[in-house]
Amino acid sequence: RKMSGANLGSDAWFSAGLAFSCTQCGNCCSGGEGYVYFTQSEGERMAARLGLGKEDFYARHAHSEDGLTHSLKEQYVEGHGYDCILLQREGDKSWCSVYTDRPTQCKTWPFWQENMENAEAWAAAKVETPCPGMGKGAHYSQE
């Protein structure tokens, strides 16, 4: 598997690769307020996955500050913070209702530029999110 979304220089601190396996804890989809941006084609795929028309999907699940860029809505959930509107919870399990068609921003977690700056940033993301899947599971090479 390859990492995506990061500057992949051969002398990078992660040149030996990193382990990650999604545990479906939902922590990366929850917490403080934030934005999950998506493209028009991603919006169309998410709408289709949910069995909704594009306009209905945007009205129910998205917001835009400028009319051009769209982000998924959030909902406040006691004990978790702001959940992505597409995050489903049942007991201590959670899952994305459009997982296969989730936006690129979601697909590339935790290999985001800010997490890949150095080993300390990776460790901080693991603790602050918190992400139990970082450092475990499938090995991702930088190639």
N, C-alpha and C positions, 0 to 999 in steps of 0.2 A: 504494500500500500504506500501511496505517496502522500506527503504533506502538501497542503495547498494553502494559499493565503499568506505565506511568509516569504521573506527575503532568504533565498536558499543558497547562500555562498558556501563554498566548500570548506571554509575555515570557521563556519558557524559553530557555536557552542553545542549545537544539537546534531553535529555531523554524523554521529553514530546512530541517529534516529531517536524516536521517542515512542513510548507505549501509551495507548489510549483505547479504552473500550467504554462506550456509552452504557451506563447502568440504569438509564431511564429514571433518574431521581428527580428530574425537573428543575434542579437548582440553576442551571444555565438559562432557564426560561422564566425565572422568577427572581424576586429580590427588589432592589431599588427600581425606580422608574427608569425607563430607557426606550430605545427605539430598535425595532427590527424592520429594516428597510427591505423592500422587495421590488423587483422589476415587473413590468406589465405582463410579461410571459409567465413569471412566477405566480402572479396574481391569478392569471387565467387557469394555471394548473391547480392552484389551491382551491379555486372556486369549483372546478370540475371534480376534484377529489371529494369535496363536501356536497356535491350534487346541487350546486347553486349556480345561478347565472352570475355573470361578472358584476353587474350593477348591484345585485343583492349581496354578493360577497363583500364588495367594497363598503356598502352601507352598514353591514353588520360587523365586519371584522377589521376595517382599516380606517385610518384617518390621514389627513394631509394638511400641512400648514400652508403649502404654496399651490396646491392643486395639481402639481406635477409629480412630486415625490410622495410615495405612500409608505406608511409604516403600520404594522399590526397593532391593534388596540390592546390594552391591558385591562385587567380586572384585579381589584384588591381582594386578597384572600387572607383572612386572619391567620397568623402564624407563619405565613410564607412571604408576604409582601405583594408586589405587583406581578401577577402571572400573565404571561402571554395569553391572549384570548383563545388561542388554539390548544393550550395545555389542558389536558384532562387529568383529574385526580380521583383516585379511589383508595382510601386508606393511605398507606405509605407508598403506593405505586403511582406513577404518573407517566403520561405518554402524550406525544404530539398527535393531534387528530389528522394532520396532513404529513406525517413523517416522511413518506416517500417523496412528496412534492414540496417539502419545506424550503424556505428561501436559502440562497447561498450563504448568507450571513450565519444561518443556523448550521448548515452542513459543514462549514469550515471550523466550527468550535472544536477544540480549544486552540487550533492553530492560527489564531489571529495575530496580526503584526505585533500588537502591544504585548501579547503573551510570549512571543518568540524573541523579544529583544535580547534577553539574557536568561540565565538559569534562575536568577532571583525573581524575574517577572513571571516565569512559568510556575515557580513555587508559590508565589503570591496568589496567582489566579487559582491554583489548586486549593489553597486555604480560604481565600475570600469568597469564592463562588458558593460554597465549597464543591469541588468536583471529585467524587470518589473514583472516577474512571481514569483520571490523569495519572500516568505512571503504571497502569495495569492493562493487561489484555494485549490486543494486537499491536505489533510493532510497525511503526511508520518510518520509512526511510525518507531522506530528503531528495532522493533521486526520482 
